[in-house]
Amino acid sequence: MEFFHTLLERNADFAEQGFVDGLRMLPSRQTVIIGCVDPRVDPADIFDLQPGEAVVIRNVGGRINAPLLETMAILRTVAQSKGKDIGDGWNLVVLHHTDCGIIGCYEHAPALLAKHLGKTVDDLADMSIDDPFAAVKKDVAELQSIAALPGGFLVSGLVYDVGTGKVDTIVEPRALRVNAA
């Protein structure tokens, strides 16, 4: 209960000092960041994001799965309902990190992880679960293979080092698909 009250106090401070009225629903920097739920790897902190600059979608491992793709489809529909679209010229950032807890899940509950990722347990061996540098390349490649995503996204892959606070670019920004406008 004590931390709950701390959260309420922090919210009161935010509402008084940090709240930005009039933010638009779509991010001002036309950026979607896909990352892990690990509290050490909050994109708002890592990239000093300001309110409204980016959409951040987080799941276990920051990996590509059906719920993530559904969320992106819903975001696109919401944008279109406002007369806008997402995709062309937007940044799509895949952010993985070192020392990810997904490795423990892979070792101790592979069936659970496979279900979360929409894969078979046998498929997990090819997903580079224990290597964030290889995994981010695989996830960028997977995104590139999804025809339902707008090909004009500028997709990139980053790995955050939880020991240093630094980000390494593993996949430079490039069009999601070569034939994108």
C-alpha positions, 0 to 999 in steps of 0.5 A: 500500500505504501508504494501505491500512495507514492504513485498517487503523490507522484501523479499529483506532482506530474499533474501540477508540473509535468502534464502537457495539455493538448498532446495529439494522439499520434506521436510527434516524432512519428516513431514506434518503439518495440521493446521489452517489459524489463523495468531497466529498459524503459525507452522513455528513460533511455532515449529521454523521450518527451511526452507524445514523441513516440508510441512504445509497445512493450512485451516480454523480450520485445519480440515480434508476436501476434499481440504486437502485430494486432496492436500495430494494426489497431494503432493504424486503424485509429490513425486512419480514423483521424484522417492520418496514417502510420508507416511511410517515413515513420521510424519503427525501432526494435529495441532488445537488451543484454541480460534479458529475463527471456533467457530464464523463461527459455531455459525453465518454461520453453512451452510458455515462451513458445506460446507467448511468441506464437511458435513451437518449442522447436522453433525457439532454438532458431530465435537467438533467445540468448543473443540479443544482437542476433535476435534483433536482426531476426526480429527486423527480418521478421517485420520485413516479411510481414506484408500487412505492415506499411513498407515505408516504415524506416526500421532499425534494430538496437541493443541496450546494454544494461551494464553501461546504459549505452545503445548499439545500432545493430540494424541501421534504419532502412525501408521496411521493404525495398519496394516501399514508396 
